[in-house]
Amino acid sequence: MSHDVDWRRQGAPIDHIVARKDRFDPKIVQNAHIKNPYYNLPDYMYLEEKYNIRSTFFFRTIYEHGNYQDYEDDIRALHEGGWEIGLHCDPSSINDLAKIQDEKRKLEEFTKYPIKANRSHYLAFSKNLPIILNSLGFLYDSSYRKSKDKIDSEEMGYDILDGIIEFPVTLMDAYLFTYMNIQEDKIVDIFRQTLDYAKNQNKEFNVITVIWHDNVLKMKGGRAYENILEYLSFQEDIVVSRGIDLANLIIKDKV
């Protein structure tokens, strides 16, 4: 389970939210100047704590009209609470070792612990990216997805690319709502169907990688996240985990 933190801590500008008012309940839009609905880290922490789940949060170091340093307290709180912090590297960095190294260093100033996970913003990917990540001490990446409107075996499991574990993105809020036209009341059904499909592909071990963006939790569709957690928490044959836990399991057991 993972979350990309795409927006500055202050959230989206009010005019941006108003232009997308149909995505929210009216009261949320009315109160946007008091509580920006794009900032939801404490809410995610509360929900995941409620269901005894820990996930991975990918942070950028380059925010439009914002500063990654504004997230310092959030990053430290997440890290100290058992959540994993990953790098959400800039698309312009994927072929540049020095840029990724600098972005990694900036996050590590907050965590005081090596960052082992990367996901490129916009899922930007190149054949050089795993090589660069491996040379910088990363264990895994999750920047790959072949399609925007399908869920199949190519979008789950993992690969080893130039020493880096690559977790393809299986389910992402934006693709579910925009390209697959899934309605909010069908979200849990999609998770159920995807899990069943994954189990049929490999009954012993398989991986479904989920992105639920930080900014969607108050949106129609995105607000189904608690329903997803509730459903997953009752499944006895699956484990919801951080990416680093899966990566370490793969390295240890070669599953």
Buried (B, 14 or more C-beta within 10 A) or exposed (E): BBBBBBBBBBBBBEEEBEEEEEBBEEEBBEEBEEEBBBBBBEBBBEBBEEBEBBBBBBBBBBBEEBEBEEBEEBBBBBBEEEBBBBBBBBBEBBBBBEBBBEBBEBBBEBBEEEBBBBBBBEBBBEEEBBBBBBBBEBBBBBBBBEEEEEBEBBBBBBEEBBEBBBBBBBBBBBBBBEEBEBEBEBBBEBBEEBBEBBBEEEEEEBBBBBBBBBBBBBBBBBBBBBBBBEBBEEEEEBEBBBBBBBBBBBEEEEE
